[in-house]
Amino acid sequence: MNKPIIEARDVCFQYEGASALAVDHVSLSVARGEFLAILGRNGSGKSTFAKLLNALQLPTSGELVVDGITPASEDDCYEVRKSCGMVFQNPDNQIVTTIVEEDCAFGLENLGTPPGEIRSRVDEALHSVGMSDFALASPSMLSGGQKQRVAVAGVLAMRPRIIVFDESTAMLDPIGRRDVFTLARRLNVEEGITVVWITHFMEEAALADRLIVMDRGRIALEGAPREVFAQSDRVLSLGLDVPEMMKLAKLLRDRGVALPEGLMTVNEMAQALGKMPLSGGKAHVVPELGGSVADDGRLAVAVNGLTHVYMPGTPFEAKALDNVSLSVHSGEFIGIIGHTGSGKSTLISHLNGLERSEPGAVRINGTDLGEKDADLIAVRHVVGLVFQYPEYQLFEETVAKDVAFGPHNLGLDDDEIARRVDIALRQVGLDPAEVAEKSPFELSGGQKRRVAIAGVLAMQPSILVLDEPAAGLDPAGRREMLELIRGIHDSGVTVIMVSHSMDDVGRYCDRLFVLSKGQIAYSGTPAEVFIHDSRLHDIGLDVPECAKLARRLRDSGYDMPEGIYRAEDVCAAIIDNLRGGK
């Protein structure tokens, strides 16, 4: 038998000044050509272990062998990195040049590869990831998914035997995420490259050969995905989740439907249900296609004919928004979805005057932001904008000072500032007595994000705009963040949330606006939008897993109502079909 390509024996790693081990006595073997997925909560040690594999860090103790090399010296680390490539979460952190093919050649040049061979390897790598047509393009003009393909090509050009993907799909839209995963799987199957796939997406992990779950630096669970996810209570206790089809299967079994164990994918569920005799009964589930709008009759946001062009009059001119019009009622919870580069972030930047464009008009509570005498400072008190990765907004010495920064700039007295800081921290689920005097940079990732949101809430906005607030969080952290936002909305704040997660917007939003190439493609309740599943797929989006299953069953003869996407509704419709509503 071939020796494992990765062997970790009792490996530990501790960051300088830390009291606990980030990687705690991990022992693991990875076979050549294996596709290994790693799950775990934020802070569980996944990324630290990935950096050990790539020799970006060296073990504090224990032995790690990567493709026959035990990294100890600088030369050893150099050899490990030739054999083990790494693709990070954010491609912008990995792309270093201004031309795609030059970026792909960067690693080869550092390896001293002859120019003729560099040319052939770059061409081969770009072709392999489907980016040959963009060889002379500027990476800055590419979508997130395209940038990630360029990052993969740069690694492929060095012909590694192992590629570590560290949450490489976390920032991508659904189709971009699927494309990068499919590319990794193809490289694994067709070229025999060993893949270590670190992710927070359960549906991706379900397609791996083997799965490990890390917790507090240790391996908590290990086995085939079906075996690991079968321990659903344990998986949930580790802050993770199980694939959506496994949740639906449990609902159906609880209703007496005899399903095989271990169904994880839409295909598996559709095949299992397709073998069951139908009663001929009609499904009685009626989705709320019209939805409901919790408003007081006022328009909080009105956008009319908005167009925005970046770098006009240059070779890089790009139209980000093209005649966009939309309205948001006071008290609504709105979702904005769209493929990477569709104009979502540009749109929300106009809502508090960070961007100002002509033609078009943006009105906030009736105030036209385009007027020369518009008080933008007052508008920014009304519209709180939380950027993607809001923890990057933190900068003060203590949590209390950071949250107080906005109220202080309002000229409020010290007592009112202290009151607002206390209220805002409690509103995001933090105890002021525990965190107020801490440095925000000492907190966990989830706590940092809460502090950043508290800093916006302390301004007491009536409209809260969030750009991918749950991006990069583990499943438990994601649920906590979204429930926090729902609580803020329930307190009377109008919420506008940009998201790539169809499950999240379907669960929390009253209405959705779908952006494609700078224009509104669809709008309506989630049920109304998800009906257009084929078109959404064409523009780089997706629908929830249960909506996909409903479509599959409908095509195979089930009477499934249009527009259902929640597991509970799909379960009820399936039961009606199997038992005639009894």
Backbone hydrogen bonds, N-H to C=O, Kabsch-Sander energy under -0.5 kcal/mol:
donor,donor_aa,acceptor,acceptor_aa,energy
5,I,30,V,-1.8
6,I,30,V,-1.6
7,E,65,V,-2.5
8,A,28,L,-3.3
9,R,7,E,-0.5
9,R,63,E,-3.2
10,D,8,A,-0.6
11,V,26,V,-2.8
12,C,61,S,-2.5
13,F,23,V,-2.3
18,A,15,Y,-2.2
22,A,13,F,-2.1
23,V,13,F,-1.9
24,D,217,G,-2.7
25,H,23,V,-0.7
26,V,11,V,-2.7
28,L,8,A,-2.1
30,V,6,I,-2.6
34,E,31,A,-1.8
36,L,34,E,-0.6
36,L,195,V,-2.9
37,A,210,R,-2.7
38,I,197,W,-2.5
39,L,212,I,-2.7
41,R,214,M,-0.6
44,S,41,R,-2.1
49,F,45,G,-2.3
50,A,46,K,-2.1
51,K,47,S,-2.1
52,L,48,T,-1.6
53,L,49,F,-1.9
54,N,50,A,-1.4
55,A,52,L,-1.2
56,L,51,K,-2.4
57,Q,51,K,-1.3
60,T,12,C,-2.4
61,S,12,C,-1.4
63,E,9,R,-2.2
65,V,7,E,-2.9
66,V,64,L,-0.5
66,V,69,I,-2.9
67,D,5,I,-3.8
67,D,65,V,-0.6
69,I,66,V,-1.6
77,C,73,S,-2.1
78,Y,74,E,-2.0
79,E,75,D,-2.0
80,V,76,D,-2.5
81,R,77,C,-2.2
82,K,78,Y,-1.0
83,S,79,E,-1.3
84,C,80,V,-2.9
85,G,83,S,-0.6
85,G,162,I,-2.7
87,V,164,V,-3.0
88,F,86,M,-0.5
93,N,90,N,-1.8
94,Q,91,P,-1.8
95,I,91,P,-1.7
100,V,137,A,-2.3
101,E,135,A,-2.7
103,D,99,I,-2.1
104,C,100,V,-2.2
105,A,101,E,-1.4
106,F,102,E,-0.7
106,F,103,D,-0.8
109,E,105,A,-2.4
110,N,106,F,-1.7
111,L,107,G,-1.2
112,G,109,E,-1.1
113,T,108,L,-2.2
117,E,114,P,-0.5
118,I,114,P,-2.3
119,R,115,P,-2.2
120,S,116,G,-1.7
121,R,117,E,-2.6
122,V,118,I,-2.7
123,D,119,R,-2.1
124,E,120,S,-2.1
125,A,121,R,-2.7
126,L,122,V,-2.7
127,H,123,D,-2.0
128,S,124,E,-2.1
129,V,125,A,-1.4
130,G,127,H,-1.2
131,M,126,L,-3.2
132,S,126,L,-0.5
134,F,131,M,-1.5
135,A,132,S,-1.5
137,A,134,F,-1.8
141,M,138,S,-2.0
142,L,139,P,-1.7
147,K,143,S,-2.5
148,Q,144,G,-2.2
149,R,145,G,-1.7
150,V,146,Q,-2.0
151,A,147,K,-2.4
152,V,148,Q,-2.2
153,A,149,R,-2.6
154,G,150,V,-2.3
155,V,151,A,-1.4
156,L,152,V,-3.0
157,A,153,A,-2.5
158,M,155,V,-1.2
159,R,156,L,-2.8
161,R,83,S,-1.9
162,I,83,S,-2.2
163,I,194,T,-2.6
164,V,85,G,-2.8
165,F,163,I,-0.6
165,F,196,V,-2.9
166,D,87,V,-2.7
166,D,164,V,-0.7
167,E,165,F,-1.2
167,E,198,I,-1.8
170,A,167,E,-1.4
172,L,169,T,-1.4
175,I,540,G,-1.5
177,R,173,D,-2.9
178,R,174,P,-2.2
179,D,175,I,-2.7
180,V,176,G,-2.2
181,F,177,R,-2.1
182,T,178,R,-2.9
183,L,179,D,-2.3
184,A,180,V,-2.3
185,R,181,F,-2.5
186,R,182,T,-2.4
187,L,183,L,-2.5
188,N,184,A,-1.8
189,V,185,R,-2.7
190,E,186,R,-3.1
191,E,186,R,-0.6
191,E,187,L,-1.1
192,G,188,N,-0.6
193,I,187,L,-1.7
194,T,161,R,-2.6
195,V,34,E,-2.3
196,V,163,I,-2.2
197,W,36,L,-3.5
197,W,195,V,-0.6
198,I,165,F,-2.9
198,I,196,V,-0.7
199,T,38,I,-1.9
202,M,200,H,-0.7
204,E,201,F,-0.5
205,A,201,F,-1.9
206,A,202,M,-2.1
207,L,204,E,-1.6
208,A,205,A,-1.6
209,D,35,F,-2.1
210,R,35,F,-1.5
211,L,223,G,-2.9
212,I,37,A,-2.3
213,V,221,L,-2.6
214,M,39,L,-2.8
215,D,218,R,-2.6
217,G,44,S,-2.5
218,R,215,D,-1.8
220,A,213,V,-3.2
220,A,218,R,-0.7
221,L,213,V,-1.4
223,G,211,L,-2.0
227,E,224,A,-0.6
228,V,224,A,-2.4
229,F,225,P,-2.9
230,A,226,R,-1.1
231,Q,228,V,-1.5
232,S,230,A,-1.2
235,V,231,Q,-2.5
236,L,232,S,-2.8
237,S,233,D,-1.9
238,L,234,R,-1.0
238,L,235,V,-0.7
239,G,236,L,-1.9
240,L,235,V,-1.7
245,M,264,M,-0.6
246,M,243,P,-1.2
247,K,243,P,-1.3
248,L,244,E,-2.3
249,A,245,M,-2.4
250,K,246,M,-1.7
251,L,247,K,-2.0
252,L,248,L,-2.4
253,R,249,A,-2.7
254,D,250,K,-2.5
255,R,251,L,-0.8
255,R,252,L,-0.6
256,G,253,R,-2.1
257,V,252,L,-2.5
258,A,256,G,-0.5
259,L,257,V,-1.4
263,L,260,P,-0.6
269,M,265,T,-2.3
270,A,266,V,-2.9
271,Q,267,N,-2.4
272,A,268,E,-2.2
273,L,269,M,-2.5
274,G,270,A,-1.9
275,K,271,Q,-0.7
275,K,272,A,-0.7
276,M,273,L,-1.4
279,S,577,N,-2.9
280,G,577,N,-0.6
281,G,577,N,-0.5
289,L,287,P,-2.0
294,A,292,S,-0.6
295,D,293,V,-1.5
296,D,330,S,-0.5
300,A,298,R,-0.6
300,A,328,V,-2.2
301,V,328,V,-1.9
302,A,363,R,-2.3
303,V,326,L,-3.3
304,N,361,A,-2.7
306,L,324,V,-2.8
307,T,359,P,-2.0
308,H,321,L,-1.7
310,Y,318,A,-3.1
314,T,311,M,-1.4
317,E,314,T,-1.8
318,A,310,Y,-2.0
320,A,308,H,-2.0
320,A,318,A,-0.8
321,L,308,H,-1.8
322,D,518,G,-3.1
324,V,306,L,-2.8
326,L,303,V,-2.0
328,V,301,V,-2.7
330,S,298,R,-2.6
332,E,329,H,-1.9
334,I,332,E,-0.5
334,I,495,V,-3.2
335,G,511,R,-2.6
336,I,497,M,-2.6
337,I,335,G,-0.5
337,I,513,F,-2.5
339,H,515,L,-0.6
342,S,339,H,-2.0
347,L,343,G,-2.5
348,I,344,K,-2.2
349,S,345,S,-1.5
350,H,346,T,-0.7
350,H,347,L,-1.4
351,L,348,I,-1.0
353,G,350,H,-0.8
354,L,349,S,-1.2
355,E,349,S,-1.7
361,A,304,N,-2.2
363,R,302,A,-2.8
364,I,367,T,-2.3
365,N,300,A,-2.3
365,N,363,R,-0.5
367,T,364,I,-2.4
368,D,366,G,-0.5
369,L,362,V,-2.9
369,L,367,T,-0.7
371,E,368,D,-1.3
374,A,371,E,-1.7
376,L,374,A,-1.4
379,V,375,D,-1.8
380,R,376,L,-2.2
381,H,377,I,-0.8
381,H,378,A,-0.7
382,V,378,A,-1.0
382,V,379,V,-0.5
383,V,379,V,-2.7
384,G,382,V,-0.7
384,G,463,I,-3.0
385,L,383,V,-0.5
386,V,384,G,-0.5
386,V,465,V,-3.2
387,F,385,L,-0.6
389,Y,468,E,-0.5
392,Y,389,Y,-2.3
393,Q,390,P,-2.5
394,L,391,E,-1.3
399,V,435,V,-0.5
399,V,438,K,-2.3
400,A,436,A,-2.8
402,D,398,T,-2.1
403,V,399,V,-2.6
404,A,400,A,-1.9
405,F,401,K,-0.7
405,F,402,D,-0.8
408,H,404,A,-2.6
409,N,405,F,-1.7
410,L,406,G,-0.9
410,L,407,P,-0.6
411,G,408,H,-1.6
412,L,407,P,-1.4
417,I,413,D,-2.4
418,A,414,D,-2.6
419,R,415,D,-2.2
420,R,416,E,-2.4
421,V,417,I,-2.6
422,D,418,A,-2.3
423,I,419,R,-2.4
424,A,420,R,-2.9
425,L,421,V,-2.4
426,R,422,D,-2.0
427,Q,423,I,-2.2
428,V,424,A,-1.3
429,G,426,R,-1.5
430,L,425,L,-2.8
434,E,431,D,-1.3
435,V,431,D,-1.9
436,A,432,P,-2.2
438,K,435,V,-1.7
442,E,439,S,-1.9
443,L,440,P,-0.9
448,K,444,S,-2.5
449,R,445,G,-1.9
450,R,446,G,-1.7
451,V,447,Q,-2.4
452,A,448,K,-2.4
453,I,449,R,-1.9
454,A,450,R,-2.5
455,G,451,V,-2.1
456,V,452,A,-1.0
457,L,453,I,-2.6
458,A,454,A,-2.2
459,M,456,V,-1.5
460,Q,457,L,-2.4
462,S,382,V,-1.2
463,I,382,V,-2.3
464,L,494,T,-3.3
465,V,384,G,-3.4
465,V,463,I,-0.5
466,L,496,I,-2.8
467,D,386,V,-2.5
468,E,466,L,-0.8
468,E,498,V,-1.8
471,A,468,E,-1.4
473,L,470,A,-1.8
476,A,239,G,-2.1
478,R,474,D,-2.9
479,R,475,P,-2.4
480,E,476,A,-2.4
481,M,477,G,-2.4
482,L,478,R,-2.5
483,E,479,R,-2.4
484,L,480,E,-2.0
485,I,481,M,-2.2
486,R,482,L,-2.3
487,G,483,E,-2.2
488,I,484,L,-2.0
489,H,485,I,-2.4
490,D,486,R,-2.6
491,S,487,G,-1.0
491,S,488,I,-0.5
492,G,489,H,-2.1
493,V,488,I,-1.3
494,T,462,S,-2.6
495,V,332,E,-2.2
496,I,464,L,-2.7
497,M,334,I,-3.1
498,V,466,L,-3.2
499,S,336,I,-1.9
502,M,500,H,-0.7
505,V,501,S,-2.0
506,G,502,M,-2.0
507,R,503,D,-1.7
508,Y,504,D,-2.1
509,C,505,V,-1.9
510,D,333,F,-3.1
511,R,333,F,-1.2
512,L,524,G,-3.4
513,F,335,G,-2.4
514,V,522,Y,-3.1
515,L,337,I,-3.1
515,L,513,F,-0.6
516,S,519,Q,-2.8
518,G,342,S,-1.8
519,Q,516,S,-1.7
521,A,514,V,-3.2
521,A,519,Q,-0.8
522,Y,514,V,-0.9
524,G,512,L,-1.8
525,T,289,L,-0.5
529,V,525,T,-2.3
530,F,526,P,-3.1
531,I,527,A,-0.9
532,H,529,V,-1.7
533,D,530,F,-0.5
533,D,531,I,-1.2
536,L,532,H,-2.7
537,H,533,D,-2.2
538,D,534,S,-1.9
539,I,535,R,-1.4
540,G,537,H,-1.6
541,L,536,L,-3.0
547,A,544,P,-0.7
548,K,544,P,-1.8
549,L,545,E,-2.2
550,A,546,C,-2.3
551,R,547,A,-1.9
552,R,548,K,-2.4
553,L,549,L,-2.9
554,R,550,A,-2.4
555,D,551,R,-2.2
556,S,552,R,-1.1
557,G,554,R,-1.2
558,Y,553,L,-2.6
560,M,558,Y,-1.2
564,I,561,P,-0.9
570,V,566,R,-2.5
571,C,567,A,-2.6
572,A,568,E,-2.0
573,A,569,D,-2.2
574,I,570,V,-2.4
575,I,571,C,-2.4
576,D,572,A,-2.1
577,N,573,A,-1.9
578,L,574,I,-2.3
579,R,575,I,-2.4
580,G,576,D,-1.6
582,K,579,R,-1.2
